[in-house]
Amino acid sequence: MSLVASLLRKCPAEWGEYFINRFPGEYDDTDILYIHRLNKAEEWWVIRFPHRLDLFVPDSDELYFFDTSSRDEQSEFPIMCYDLMNELIDTYASTFAEFLERLIDERS
């Protein structure tokens, strides 16, 4: 089992819907690909955030996204945290596995 798969198993069940579309062909506002396609359809959004792939929006205060403008040696994108209240963006994790580990630690 991969590290990411083992970390996902440790997540509370309700988090799974944010990361994995369980029913192919069915989309909702927590599906990553669906949200990305909606965002890309908005010209203003593409201009303002050309390298952002939204990943997780746990509440109205913060948003996590992949920064697709750069990759590491394993072709992973860093995950950024956008503080919506203060309009600050910081690197949250350098890999998806690190993102899951940190999120689980902070929210468990």
N, C-alpha and C positions, 0 to 999 in steps of 0.2 A: 504494500500500500504506500502511495506517495505521501510525502510530508503534508502537502496541502489537503489531501483526502483525510489523513488522520487528524489534522487540525479542524477540518469541517465537522468531523464526527464529535468533537468536543464542544462545538458551538451549541447554544440553546436552539431547539428545533425551529423556532420562529425566525431565526437568522437565515436559515437555509433558503428561504424565499427571496432574499436579497441577492444571493449569489448564484443561484441555479434556477433556471426555468424548468420546473418539474413536468410540465405538460407541453410537449412540442406543438407548435401551432397556436397555442394560447398565450396571450400577452397581457400584462398588466403593468401598473406604474412602478413595480419593483424589478422588472426584467431589464437587465443591463443593456442588451441589444436594442430592445424596444425604446428605451429612454434615449439611447444614443441616436437612433434613427429620427426620433422626434426632434432632438436638439439640432441635428444636422440639417433638418428641413427649415430651420429658422436662420435666415441670413445674418441677422444681428448677433445671434449666439455664436455662429461660426467665426464671425469677425472678432468678437470679444474673447472667445475661448477656442482658438483653433487646434489646440493640442490637449484637450481635456476629454476624458472618457469617464463619466460619472459612474461610481462604483457603489456607494452606500450613503444613504441619507437617514441617519438614525433619528433625527429630530430637527426642529427648525433652527437650531443654533449652529450646526456644523454639517459639512458635506465632505465625503472622501472621494477622490478621483485619481485615475491614472494620468500621469503627465506623459503623453505620448511624444513629446519633443526630444526625449533622450532615452537610451537603453543602456543597461549594464552589459557586462561580458556574456551573460547568459540570456541576453535579449529580453530582460525583464524591465518593465517601466516602474519608476518610483511611484508610490502612493502619497498623494498630498492631502492635507487636511485644510479645508477652507472654513475659517471661523466667520460665519455669516454675520454675526453681531458686530464684529470689529473690522470686518473685511480684510482679514489677514490670511495669508496662505503660507503654510510651513510644510516641510517634508515630514511625513508621518512614518513611513517605512520605505526601505529600499527594494523590498520584494513583496510579492503577494503573501508568501508564507509568513514573513515578518509582520505584515499587516494583521493577519489573522491571529498570530500569537499575541501581539500587543493588544488588539481589540478584546480578545478573550480575557486576558489578564486584567484589563481595566474595567470590564463590564461584568465580570463573573463574581 
